[in-house]
């Protein structure tokens, strides 16, 4: 439910009662992953999605019923071969959905944290004793937690520890523990939704292609920074959609700024005096993606210069250059799409080939680095 936190926070502030349907488990080719949510308020207003349209109508009815009787319910949806017109997933997958009425407690607190860009984890019981279904715990990065799952006292401590581990990794997932907080005993399952600050995209080079890439990065959910050493070009007026514009030598900025395993670095300067010291440092950092713009001739010359300053072949292998997928791009917007597509393919383990006629999975279980408030399921 944290993926629609901003909208739900407004509902909380307006005093609305609502029910939230959250995907808690998937099997096969499912359109949405655990953590995806749909909410319905007492007036029948709907936000979010759990299936891309396949079962939304049935889930809407479940939310309305939960608002009336105040009880959570766990429902499974799958494709019916016997009746193709029955409610189910036409993609052939299976999804389990937890529907919970929300009127107070830790859920609104978790929504406010997520909407405010804070790191937090919401752990909810999605399988177990009927009296505990839907109970929630809000866990903060330091390990402190609010609320109670309502079972054995040790259950909250164990659940908080498990949720904190997923929060540290920025991932949403399910955890199975005993009802008494041990690894044995009557089992129950927790869905842990993690809200983490948006990942960073740092675009080096204040050029027209950068402006288009900023827009693409924001669309994908990144916190986007533009950096260039030339103050006449690196201005907020030229990049109004960037979260920040930095006037500084790129390699010096990269040396002092915060990056992590979800950060993507896009080098668009294609000027050796900027590129070489920047990439020398970038290729040693534990970031998700490093790409550099330039022709194949520029790429070969840049690689030679990087080898000359001590960059290893293993480090060079991390460099995406020339940057982007082969889309035949010409304009800045098309080029930005090419770069964004490569970032997504690299993060999700995609091949970049057309799905038409291919026999590869549509959804990959490869590496992920979520680009949004909610971490992807591992």
C-alpha positions in Angstrom: 0.0 0.0 0.0 3.0 2.3 0.4 3.2 2.7 -3.4 0.1 5.0 -3.3 1.2 6.6 0.0 0.9 10.2 -1.2 -2.7 9.8 -2.3 -3.7 7.8 0.8 -2.1 10.4 3.1 -4.4 13.0 1.7 -7.3 10.7 2.4 -6.1 10.3 6.0 -5.8 14.1 6.4 -9.3 14.5 5.1 -10.6 12.0 7.6 -11.8 9.5 5.0 -12.4 5.9 5.8 -11.0 3.5 3.2 -10.0 -0.1 2.5 -6.7 -1.1 0.8 -6.2 -4.2 -1.3 -2.6 -5.2 -1.5 -0.9 -7.8 -3.6 0.9 -10.1 -1.1 2.0 -13.0 -3.3 2.2 -13.8 -7.0 2.7 -16.9 -9.1 3.4 -17.3 -12.7 3.0 -14.3 -15.0 1.4 -11.8 -12.8 1.0 -8.1 -13.9 1.8 -6.5 -10.5 4.3 -7.5 -7.8 3.8 -7.7 -4.0 3.2 -4.3 -2.5 1.1 -3.1 -5.4 -2.2 -1.7 -4.0 -5.7 -0.4 -4.8 -7.7 1.6 -2.4 -11.4 2.5 -2.2 -12.9 5.1 0.1 -16.4 5.2 1.6 -17.7 7.3 -1.4 -16.5 4.7 -3.9 -13.5 6.6 -5.1 -10.7 4.4 -6.4 -6.9 4.9 -6.6 -4.1 2.4 -7.5 -4.1 -0.9 -9.2 -3.5 -4.6 -8.3 -3.7 -6.3 -11.7 -3.7 -3.9 -14.5 -7.4 -4.3 -14.9 -8.0 -8.1 -14.9 -9.6 -8.4 -11.4 -10.0 -4.7 -10.4 -13.8 -5.0 -10.4 -13.9 -7.9 -8.0 -11.3 -6.3 -5.7 -13.3 -3.1 -5.7 -16.3 -5.1 -4.3 -14.1 -6.7 -1.7 -12.9 -3.3 -0.5 -16.5 -2.0 -0.3 -17.4 -5.1 1.8 -14.4 -4.6 4.1 -15.5 -1.0 4.7 -18.9 -2.3 5.7 -18.0 -5.2 8.0 -14.6 -3.9 9.2 -12.9 -7.3 8.6 -9.8 -8.0 6.5 -10.0 -10.8 3.9 -7.3 -12.7 1.9 -8.4 -13.7 -1.6 -6.7 -15.6 -4.4 -7.3 -14.8 -8.1 -6.2 -17.0 -11.0 -7.1 -17.9 -14.6 -10.0 -20.3 -15.0 -9.7 -22.7 -18.0 -13.3 -23.8 -17.5 -14.7 -20.4 -17.7 -12.7 -17.8 -19.6 -15.2 -15.1 -18.6 -14.8 -15.8 -14.8 -13.0 -13.2 -12.7 -9.3 -14.0 -13.0 -6.0 -13.2 -14.6 -5.9 -13.5 -18.4 -2.1 -13.7 -18.2 -2.3 -17.1 -16.5 -0.8 -16.1 -13.3 -2.0 -16.2 -9.7 -2.1 -13.3 -7.2 -3.1 -13.3 -3.5 -4.6 -10.0 -2.3 -5.1 -8.9 1.2 -8.0 -6.4 1.7 -7.8 -4.4 4.9 -10.0 -1.5 6.2 -7.9 1.4 7.4 -9.3 3.7 10.1 -6.3 4.4 12.3 -3.3 2.8 13.9 0.1 2.4 12.4 -0.9 2.3 8.8 -1.6 6.0 8.5 1.8 6.6 10.2 3.5 4.4 7.7 1.7 6.3 4.9 2.9 9.6 6.2 6.5 8.3 6.5 6.4 7.0 2.9 4.8 10.2 1.5 7.4 12.3 3.3 10.3 10.3 1.7 11.4 8.7 5.0 12.7 5.2 5.2 10.3 2.9 6.9 8.9 -0.7 6.7 5.3 -1.8 7.2 5.0 -5.4 8.3 1.5 -6.9 8.1 0.2 -10.4 8.8 -1.1 -11.8 5.5 -1.4 -15.5 6.4 -2.1 -16.9 9.9 -4.8 -17.0 12.6 -7.9 -15.1 11.5 -7.7 -12.9 14.6 -4.3 -11.6 13.6 -4.9 -11.2 9.8 -4.0 -7.6 8.7 -2.4 -6.6 12.0 0.6 -4.3 11.3 3.9 -3.0 12.7 5.7 0.1 11.5 9.5 -0.4 11.7 12.0 2.5 11.5 15.6 2.2 10.2 17.1 2.2 13.7 15.0 -0.8 14.7 12.4 1.1 16.7 8.8 0.1 15.9 5.2 1.2 16.5 2.1 -0.9 16.9 1.7 -4.6 17.6 0.9 -7.7 15.6 -1.3 -8.8 18.5 0.3 -12.2 19.2 3.1 -13.4 21.5 5.3 -10.5 22.8 8.3 -12.0 21.1 6.5 -11.9 17.7 6.8 -8.1 17.5 10.5 -8.2 18.2 11.2 -10.9 15.7 9.0 -9.2 13.0 10.7 -5.9 13.6 14.2 -7.5 13.2 13.1 -9.2 9.9 11.5 -6.0 8.6 14.6 -4.0 9.4 16.8 -6.4 7.4 14.5 -5.9 4.4 14.5 -2.2 4.9 18.3 -2.1 5.0 18.3 -3.8 1.6 15.5 -1.5 0.3 13.3 -4.6 -0.6 9.7 -5.6 -0.3 9.0 -9.2 0.4 7.4 -11.9 2.6 8.8 -13.5 5.7 7.6 -16.7 7.4 8.0 -16.9 11.2 6.3 -18.7 14.1 3.3 -17.2 15.8 5.4 -17.0 19.0 8.2 -15.2 17.3 10.4 -18.3 16.9 11.3 -20.2 13.8 9.1 -23.1 14.8 5.5 -23.3 16.1 2.4 -22.3 14.3 3.6 -20.4 11.2 2.4 -17.1 9.9 3.4 -15.0 7.0 4.3 -11.3 7.0 4.3 -9.0 4.0 7.0 -6.4 4.6 6.6 -3.3 2.4 9.7 -1.0 2.4 9.6 2.7 1.7 13.0 4.1 0.8 14.1 7.4 -0.6 14.1 7.7 -4.4 17.3 6.3 -6.0 19.7 8.9 -7.5 20.4 9.6 -11.2 23.3 11.9 -11.7 23.6 13.4 -15.2 27.0 14.9 -16.0 27.0 17.4 -18.8 24.5 20.3 -19.1 23.5 19.7 -22.7 20.2 19.4 -24.5 20.3 15.6 -24.3 20.6 16.0 -20.5 17.4 18.0 -20.3 15.5 15.2 -22.0 17.2 12.6 -19.8 16.2 14.5 -16.7 12.6 14.2 -17.7 13.0 10.5 -18.4 14.7 10.0 -15.0 11.9 11.8 -13.1 9.4 9.7 -15.0 11.2 6.6 -13.7 11.1 7.8 -10.2 14.7 9.0 -9.7 16.0 11.9 -7.7 17.9 13.6 -10.6 21.0 15.8 -10.3 22.6 17.6 -13.2 26.3 18.5 -12.8 28.6 20.5 -15.0 31.7 22.7 -14.4 30.4 25.4 -16.7 28.1 27.9 -14.8 26.7 29.4 -18.0 25.2 26.1 -19.0 24.4 24.5 -15.6 21.5 26.6 -14.5 18.1 25.7 -12.9 16.4 27.7 -15.7 17.8 25.2 -18.3 16.8 22.2 -16.2 13.7 23.1 -14.3 12.7 19.5 -13.8 15.9 18.5 -12.1 15.9 18.1 -8.3 19.2 20.0 -8.2 21.8 21.5 -10.5 25.4 21.6 -9.4 28.2 23.7 -10.8 31.4 21.8 -10.1 34.0 19.7 -11.8 32.2 16.3 -12.2 34.9 14.1 -10.7 35.2 16.4 -7.6 31.4 16.4 -7.1 31.3 12.6 -7.5 34.0 12.3 -4.8 32.0 14.2 -2.2 28.4 13.2 -3.0 26.4 10.2 -1.7 25.9 7.2 -3.9 24.8 3.7 -3.3 23.9 0.4 -5.1 20.8 2.0 -6.7 22.5 5.1 -8.1 22.9 5.5 -11.9 25.6 7.7 -13.4 25.1 9.1 -17.0 28.1 10.9 -18.5 27.0 13.0 -21.4 30.0 15.4 -21.6 32.0 13.3 -24.2 35.0 15.6 -23.5 38.1 13.8 -22.3 39.1 16.5 -19.7 35.8 15.8 -18.0 35.2 12.1 -18.8 38.5 10.5 -17.9 38.9 11.7 -14.3 35.1 11.2 -13.8 34.9 7.7 -15.1 38.2 6.7 -13.4 36.4 7.3 -10.1 32.9 6.2 -11.2 34.0 2.8 -12.3 35.4 2.0 -8.9 32.1 2.9 -7.1 29.5 0.3 -6.1 26.7 2.0 -8.2 24.0 0.3 -10.3 24.9 1.7 -13.7 27.6 3.8 -15.4 27.0 5.0 -19.0 28.9 7.4 -21.2 27.8 9.1 -24.4 30.0 9.3 -27.5 30.7 7.8 -30.9 32.5 4.5 -31.2 35.6 6.4 -32.1 35.2 8.5 -28.9 34.6 5.3 -26.9 37.8 3.7 -28.1 39.9 6.8 -27.4 38.3 7.2 -24.0 39.0 3.5 -23.1 42.6 4.0 -24.1 42.9 7.0 -21.9 41.2 5.2 -19.0 43.6 2.3 -19.3 46.5 4.7 -19.3 45.4 6.1 -15.9 45.1 2.6 -14.4 41.5 1.6 -15.0 41.4 -2.2 -15.1 39.6 -4.3 -17.8 37.2 -5.6 -15.1 36.3 -2.0 -14.3 36.0 -1.1 -18.0 33.6 -4.0 -18.5 31.1 -2.1 -16.2 30.9 0.9 -18.6 27.9 1.1 -20.9 29.4 2.9 -23.8 28.2 4.1 -26.3 25.4 4.7 -23.9 21.8 3.4 -24.5 20.1 0.7 -26.5 20.0 0.6 -30.3 16.6 2.2 -31.0 17.8 4.3 -34.0 17.4 7.4 -31.8 18.1 10.8 -33.2 16.5 13.5 -31.1 17.4 14.3 -27.5 14.1 12.7 -26.4 14.6 9.6 -28.4 18.2 9.3 -27.0 16.9 9.8 -23.5 14.4 6.9 -24.1 17.3 4.8 -25.4 19.3 5.5 -22.2 16.4 5.0 -19.9 15.6 1.7 -21.6 19.1 0.4 -21.1 19.0 1.4 -17.4 15.8 -0.5 -16.9 17.0 -3.6 -18.9 20.3 -3.6 -16.9 18.4 -3.3 -13.6 15.8 -5.9 -14.4 17.9 -8.4 -16.3 16.2 -7.7 -19.7 17.7 -8.5 -23.0 16.6 -5.4 -24.8 15.2 -7.4 -27.8 11.7 -7.1 -29.1 9.1 -9.3 -27.3 7.4 -10.1 -30.6 8.4 -13.5 -31.6 10.8 -14.0 -28.6 10.6 -16.8 -26.2 12.1 -15.0 -23.3 10.1 -14.2 -20.1 8.2 -10.9 -20.1 9.1 -10.4 -16.4 12.6 -11.2 -15.3 13.7 -12.3 -11.8 17.2 -10.8 -12.4 19.0 -8.0 -10.5 16.8 -5.2 -9.3 17.3 -1.7 -8.0 14.0 -0.2 -7.4 13.3 3.3 -8.8 10.6 4.5 -6.6 9.4 4.6 -3.0 8.9 0.8 -2.9 11.7 -1.6 -3.2 11.2 -4.5 -5.6 10.6 -8.0 -4.5 13.7 -10.1 -4.6 
